[in-house]
Amino acid sequence: APDTAEFFVARNMSFSLTTDQMRERSKTVTRRLKWLHLKPGDEINACVKCMGLKPGENVEKICTIVVTDVRREPLNAIIDEPDGTRLEGFPDDSPQDFIDRFCSAMKGTKPTDIVTRIEFEFME
């Protein structure tokens, strides 16, 4: 049987709300509602936008990242995380500012909802 590793294709993850932070390499953590099956070592194509592309639009890759840590926790756990907002690419925000922005962007999300906290490194 062929080695399945050679057929691996990195998945795309949208960073439409933090494109600048990804291009500046100032973000090393992201929080997501899903992404339940990620594990350390997984490679991801960080993209400007992956879904809702209009006809003729293409996925614009920013860079490739590799997952270093994944855990499920309440969104408001960022309050107890030193440098939490800086790691998310918002060094001047308070944790509450970040929570408010996340809940506003992800309609219906509450601060106590469980999210996937994904820590990563840039590959190139």
Disulfide bonds with the S-S distance in Angstrom:
none
